[in-house]
Amino acid sequence: MKPKARNQLDMFPLLPYIPFDGEWDANAITVAGGKGPGSTFNRLYSPKGLYLTKSHTMFIADSMNHRILKIKQETIAGQIIAGKNLKGYASDLLSAPSTIIFDKASKSVLICDYHNRRVLQKCVGRRKTYTKTIIKNIECFGLALDEEGYLYVSDTERHEVRRYGLGDRFGTVVAGGNGQGRRLHQLNHPMYIAIGDDQCVYVSDSWNDRVMKWEKGATKGIIVAGGQRKGTDRNQLDYPTGVLVDRLDFVYVSDHWNNRVMRWRNGMLLGEILVGGNIPGNLPNQLNGPEGLAFDEDGNLWVADSNNHRIQRFNILKI
């Protein structure tokens, strides 16, 4: 069933206009965590997915704390909206959640409960609170919504991305689904997802060290970043994770083991190092295993700096 179309801004954060030659401050500001791993409200433990609202409220998949945190702008400590700092399978528990997205129209959050092999919907309205499983038996990692309300889920076990409509139990394969491999019609441990124009799917094909673009109805993907085996050169990635695509079809990707965030302009073979890229470390100009990415409406870049257990904001210098 096709979901009812809703305003695009209600469904997912529309990336701001980022100039062709946009640059970011090399030194970041820590906006959450950064005090080492821990389970108190001002600490994180291996954060993965990151979702940012227009008011700069953050939703963080605090993976190894088995919880989802909500942190409002200008606050230090977070609020737990799902999970209990304890892994488990009960409806009120999580196990290594990987991705979180917010659906303003239904006032709910959608969560990849990775180790529990399920996608959860949790209502966060004032008058009612509930959690329900909307997809079962899937080794989900990434989530995304398109402007028509379809839900996209990556499956690291089946090496595919599926699209789900309202009430759809099984979904439709829109990327991969041809077994584990590195051919253009295959994926190998797909992780994060971004949706471009006309329902194009961008997916971090992590074990193939590349980002793939699958156009609607395509039987094979297009390499848009990396794909030259793992390495440190500008045409290479090493375990890509978080991925975004902007209005110019530029691809932004967290290059996990290279400790950097890169940008690939449309059709270019070489990427640009935007931030990080030094040896792993916890200085303001360093990253250590970056994962989820987000832009705010001012063009500032937010990064889940996973192995440093913090969220970093790199302010844009030119917009």
C-alpha positions as CSV (number, residue, x, y, z in Angstrom):
1,M,0.0,0.0,0.0
2,K,1.3,3.4,-0.9
3,P,1.5,5.7,2.1
4,K,-0.3,9.0,2.1
5,A,2.0,11.8,0.8
6,R,3.0,14.3,3.4
7,N,5.0,17.5,3.4
8,Q,8.7,16.7,2.8
9,L,9.9,18.7,5.7
10,D,7.7,16.6,8.0
11,M,9.2,13.4,6.8
12,F,13.0,14.0,6.9
13,P,15.4,16.8,7.3
14,L,15.9,18.5,4.0
15,L,19.6,19.3,3.5
16,P,20.3,23.1,3.2
17,Y,21.9,24.6,0.2
18,I,25.6,23.8,0.5
19,P,27.8,25.9,-1.8
20,F,29.9,24.1,-4.4
21,D,33.1,25.3,-2.7
22,G,31.8,25.1,0.9
23,E,34.4,24.6,3.6
24,W,34.2,23.8,7.3
25,D,36.3,24.8,10.3
26,A,38.9,22.1,10.9
27,N,38.3,22.3,14.7
28,A,35.0,21.0,16.0
29,I,32.8,21.9,18.9
30,T,31.8,19.0,21.1
31,V,28.0,19.2,21.5
32,A,27.4,15.9,23.3
33,G,29.6,13.4,25.2
34,G,33.3,13.7,24.9
35,K,34.0,12.6,28.5
36,G,34.9,9.0,27.7
37,P,32.4,6.1,27.5
38,G,29.7,6.0,30.1
39,S,26.0,5.6,30.8
40,T,25.2,8.9,32.6
41,F,23.1,11.4,30.8
42,N,26.1,13.5,29.8
43,R,28.1,10.6,28.4
44,L,27.8,8.4,25.3
45,Y,29.1,4.9,24.4
46,S,29.8,4.3,20.8
47,P,27.1,6.5,19.2
48,K,26.1,5.5,15.7
49,G,23.1,7.1,13.9
50,L,22.4,10.8,14.4
51,Y,19.2,12.7,13.6
52,L,18.9,16.4,13.8
53,T,15.7,18.5,13.8
54,K,15.4,22.1,12.6
55,S,15.5,23.3,16.2
56,H,18.9,21.5,16.7
57,T,17.3,18.8,18.9
58,M,19.4,15.7,18.5
59,F,18.3,12.1,18.5
60,I,21.3,9.8,19.0
61,A,21.5,6.0,18.7
62,D,23.7,5.5,21.8
63,S,24.6,2.0,20.6
64,M,26.5,0.4,23.4
65,N,24.3,2.0,26.1
66,H,21.4,0.3,24.3
67,R,19.3,3.5,24.3
68,I,18.1,6.4,22.3
69,L,19.0,9.9,23.6
70,K,17.2,13.1,22.9
71,I,19.3,16.2,23.5
72,K,17.9,19.7,23.1
73,Q,19.9,22.7,21.9
74,E,22.1,24.3,24.5
75,T,21.7,21.5,27.0
76,I,24.4,19.2,28.3
77,A,22.5,16.1,29.4
78,G,20.2,14.0,27.3
79,Q,16.8,12.4,27.9
80,I,16.3,8.7,27.3
81,I,13.4,8.2,25.0
82,A,13.9,4.5,24.3
83,G,15.9,1.7,26.1
84,K,17.1,1.6,29.7
85,N,21.0,1.4,29.6
86,L,20.5,-2.4,29.6
87,K,20.4,-4.6,26.5
88,G,17.4,-6.9,26.2
89,Y,14.6,-8.1,23.9
90,A,11.5,-6.8,25.8
91,S,9.5,-4.1,24.1
92,D,11.0,-1.4,26.4
93,L,14.6,-2.6,25.8
94,L,17.1,-2.3,23.0
95,S,20.3,-4.1,21.9
96,A,22.9,-2.0,20.1
97,P,20.5,0.4,18.2
98,S,22.2,1.7,15.1
99,T,19.9,4.3,13.5
100,I,17.2,6.7,14.6
101,I,14.9,8.8,12.5
102,F,12.0,11.1,13.5
103,D,8.7,11.2,11.7
104,K,7.1,14.5,12.7
105,A,3.8,13.7,11.0
106,S,3.1,10.7,13.3
107,K,5.1,12.1,16.3
108,S,7.1,9.0,16.5
109,V,10.7,7.8,16.2
110,L,11.8,4.8,14.1
111,I,14.6,2.8,15.5
112,C,16.9,0.1,14.0
113,D,17.2,-2.3,17.0
114,Y,20.2,-4.0,15.4
115,H,21.0,-6.9,17.6
116,N,17.3,-7.6,18.2
117,R,16.7,-7.8,14.4
118,R,13.7,-5.5,14.4
119,V,12.6,-2.1,13.5
120,L,10.6,-0.3,16.2
121,Q,8.2,2.6,16.2
122,K,7.9,4.6,19.4
123,C,5.4,7.3,19.8
124,V,6.8,10.3,21.6
125,G,3.6,12.4,21.8
126,R,2.4,14.0,25.0
127,R,-0.9,12.2,25.2
128,K,0.1,8.7,24.4
129,T,3.3,6.6,24.5
130,Y,3.7,3.2,22.9
131,T,6.3,1.1,21.2
132,K,5.6,-1.5,18.5
133,T,7.6,-3.7,16.2
134,I,6.9,-2.8,12.6
135,I,9.4,-5.1,10.9
136,K,10.7,-8.4,12.3
137,N,13.5,-10.8,11.6
138,I,15.7,-8.4,9.8
139,E,19.3,-7.6,10.5
140,C,18.6,-3.9,10.0
141,F,21.2,-1.2,10.3
142,G,20.1,1.9,8.3
143,L,16.8,3.7,8.0
144,A,15.5,6.5,5.7
145,L,12.2,8.0,4.7
146,D,11.5,9.5,1.3
147,E,9.1,12.4,0.5
148,E,6.2,10.0,-0.2
149,G,6.5,8.3,3.2
150,Y,8.1,5.1,2.1
151,L,10.5,3.6,4.6
152,Y,13.9,2.2,3.5
153,V,15.8,-0.4,5.5
154,S,19.3,-1.9,5.0
155,D,19.8,-5.5,5.8
156,T,23.4,-6.5,6.6
157,E,22.6,-10.2,6.5
158,R,20.8,-10.3,3.2
159,H,23.0,-7.6,1.7
160,E,20.1,-5.5,0.4
161,V,17.9,-2.5,0.9
162,R,14.2,-2.8,1.0
163,R,11.4,-0.2,0.7
164,Y,8.3,-0.6,2.8
165,G,4.9,1.1,2.4
166,L,2.3,1.6,5.1
167,G,1.4,-1.9,6.5
168,D,3.8,-3.7,4.2
169,R,5.3,-6.7,6.0
170,F,7.8,-7.8,3.4
171,G,8.9,-4.8,1.4
172,T,10.5,-4.6,-2.1
173,V,14.2,-4.9,-2.8
174,V,15.5,-1.6,-4.2
175,A,19.2,-2.2,-3.9
176,G,21.3,-5.4,-3.8
177,G,19.5,-8.6,-3.0
178,N,21.7,-10.7,-5.2
179,G,23.9,-12.2,-2.6
180,Q,27.0,-11.0,-0.9
181,G,29.6,-9.7,-3.4
182,R,31.2,-6.7,-5.1
183,R,29.7,-6.7,-8.5
184,L,27.5,-3.8,-9.4
185,H,24.3,-5.7,-8.7
186,Q,25.5,-6.8,-5.3
187,L,26.2,-5.3,-1.9
188,N,28.4,-6.4,1.0
189,H,27.2,-5.4,4.5
190,P,25.1,-2.3,3.5
191,M,24.8,0.2,6.4
192,Y,23.6,3.7,6.3
193,I,21.1,5.0,3.7
194,A,20.3,8.4,2.1
195,I,17.4,9.1,-0.3
196,G,17.9,11.5,-3.2
197,D,15.7,12.8,-5.9
198,D,13.2,10.4,-7.6
199,Q,13.7,7.8,-4.9
200,C,17.4,7.2,-5.7
201,V,19.0,5.1,-2.9
202,Y,22.5,5.9,-1.7
203,V,23.9,3.3,0.5
204,S,27.3,2.8,2.3
205,D,28.4,-0.5,1.0
206,S,30.8,-0.9,3.9
207,W,32.7,-4.1,3.3
208,N,33.1,-3.2,-0.4
209,D,34.6,0.2,0.7
210,R,32.3,2.2,-1.5
211,V,29.1,4.2,-1.7
212,M,26.5,3.0,-4.2
213,K,23.6,4.8,-5.9
214,W,20.7,2.8,-7.1
215,E,18.2,4.6,-9.2
216,K,14.5,3.7,-9.0
217,G,13.9,0.4,-10.8
218,A,17.6,-0.2,-11.5
219,T,19.0,-3.7,-11.6
220,K,22.5,-2.6,-10.7
221,G,24.1,0.3,-8.8
222,I,26.5,3.0,-9.7
223,I,29.7,3.7,-7.7
224,V,29.6,7.3,-6.5
225,A,32.4,7.2,-3.9
226,G,35.3,4.8,-3.3
227,G,35.2,1.4,-4.9
228,Q,39.0,1.2,-5.4
229,R,39.6,-1.2,-2.6
230,K,40.3,0.0,0.9
231,G,43.0,2.6,1.3
232,T,43.8,6.2,2.3
233,D,44.0,7.8,-1.1
234,R,41.3,10.3,-2.2
235,N,39.7,7.8,-4.5
236,Q,39.5,5.2,-1.7
237,L,37.5,4.5,1.5
238,D,38.0,2.2,4.4
239,Y,34.7,1.0,5.8
240,P,32.3,3.8,4.9
241,T,29.5,4.4,7.3
242,G,27.3,7.5,7.5
243,V,26.1,8.9,4.2
244,L,24.2,12.0,3.1
245,V,23.4,13.5,-0.4
246,D,22.7,17.2,-0.9
247,R,20.7,19.2,-3.5
248,L,23.6,19.1,-5.9
249,D,23.9,15.3,-5.7
250,F,27.2,15.7,-3.8
251,V,27.8,12.7,-1.5
252,Y,29.1,13.1,2.0
253,V,30.5,10.0,3.7
254,S,32.1,9.0,7.0
255,D,35.3,7.2,6.2
256,H,35.4,5.2,9.4
257,W,38.8,3.7,9.6
258,N,40.4,6.7,7.8
259,N,39.0,8.9,10.6
260,R,37.7,11.5,8.2
261,V,34.5,12.8,6.5
262,M,34.7,13.1,2.7
263,R,32.7,14.7,-0.1
264,W,32.4,13.4,-3.6
265,R,31.1,15.9,-6.2
266,N,28.8,14.4,-8.8
267,G,30.7,12.3,-11.3
268,M,34.2,12.9,-9.8
269,L,36.6,10.1,-9.2
270,L,38.5,11.8,-6.4
271,G,36.9,12.9,-3.1
272,E,37.7,15.8,-0.9
273,I,38.6,15.5,2.8
274,L,36.3,17.9,4.6
275,V,37.2,17.2,8.2
276,G,39.5,14.8,10.1
277,G,41.9,12.7,8.2
278,N,44.6,12.9,10.8
279,I,45.7,10.0,12.9
280,P,42.8,8.9,15.2
281,G,42.6,11.0,18.3
282,N,40.4,13.1,20.4
283,L,41.6,16.6,19.6
284,P,39.1,19.1,18.1
285,N,40.5,18.5,14.6
286,Q,40.6,14.7,14.9
287,L,38.0,11.9,14.6
288,N,38.1,8.3,15.6
289,G,35.7,6.0,13.8
290,P,33.1,8.5,12.5
291,E,29.6,7.2,11.9
292,G,26.3,9.1,11.5
293,L,26.2,12.5,9.8
294,A,23.8,15.4,9.8
295,F,23.6,19.0,8.6
296,D,21.7,21.8,10.3
297,E,19.9,24.4,8.3
298,D,23.0,26.7,8.6
299,G,25.2,24.2,6.8
300,N,27.1,23.1,9.9
301,L,28.3,19.5,9.8
302,W,27.5,17.2,12.8
303,V,29.4,13.9,13.2
304,A,28.9,11.0,15.5
305,D,32.5,10.5,16.5
306,S,31.9,7.0,17.7
307,N,35.2,5.8,19.2
308,N,35.6,9.1,21.0
309,H,32.0,8.7,22.4
310,R,31.0,12.2,21.4
311,I,29.1,14.3,18.8
312,Q,31.1,16.9,17.0
313,R,29.9,20.0,15.2
314,F,32.1,21.5,12.4
315,N,30.9,25.0,11.6
316,I,30.7,26.0,8.0
317,L,33.1,28.8,7.0
318,K,31.5,29.8,3.6
319,I,27.9,29.6,2.6
